[in-house]
Amino acid sequence: MKFHETYYLVDDDSKMFSSKDLKVWATEKDLVFDNNSAPKWAIDKDIFGPEIHFINEKYNLYFHNLKKEYGWAIGVATADSPVGPYKRYERPLVSIDKGHALGPHIAREGT
């Protein structure tokens, strides 16, 4: 994704990279929540399988994590910049008790 004159890339381990020319990449900070703590439903503060979309003038970070109770869930957090900090929602978007909720991806009509 491009923000101002910089391109950003995030990997499955929540590591962010930036580039001005798409050839030379620098390591940015890891993605973290605004207070560096997990959502109430998650077992830890790790962000797995992150995906970032710019929607309604905000950067939306979609991720999955294990729930404190058995199962997986997909959560969302928002920020004004792709590098954060991200303010998380306390409730998951999707909660699954059996199987896995992996690799969140959104689809928007007309895109």
KANORRA-V274336 format. One line per field, one symbol per residue. burial: I if it has 16 or more other C-alpha atoms within 10 Angstrom, else O. A space follows every 10 residues. Layout:
BEGIN
burial->???
END
This chain:
BEGIN
burial->OOOOOOIIII OOOIIIIIIO OOOOOOOOOI IIIOOOOIIO IIOOOIIIII IIOIOOOOII IIIIIIIOOO IIIIIIIIIO OIIIIIIIOO OIOOIOOOOO IIOIOOOOOO O
END
